[in-house]
Amino acid sequence: MSNVVRDFARGDWLINSDVDLIAVPLSLRDIPWHERYLVLRRLLPPSISVEILAYTPGEFEVIKRRSVVLKDAEKYWVELTLEKLEC
């Protein structure tokens, strides 16, 4: 699961806004937390300014309950799926 959050998800982004991405892929569960950003960043073009938060599914469930920022973001985030990306 990956979600776009904040200004892109709300639709109030500016031309110089970065993309805020929460990634919860099963494929990263064995990768240490401090290496996940680099793994995901390599998948995106360098021209895209992006902030990535990468969690395992278990970490995400815990953090989602504790984080005021994620509780707020959950109201408007856009989940990225293959079906949505192919449209």
Beta strands, then each sheet from edge to edge (+ up, - down):
strand 1: 2-5
strand 2: 19-23
strand 3: 50-54
strand 4: 78-80
sheet 1: 3+ 2+ 1- 4+
end
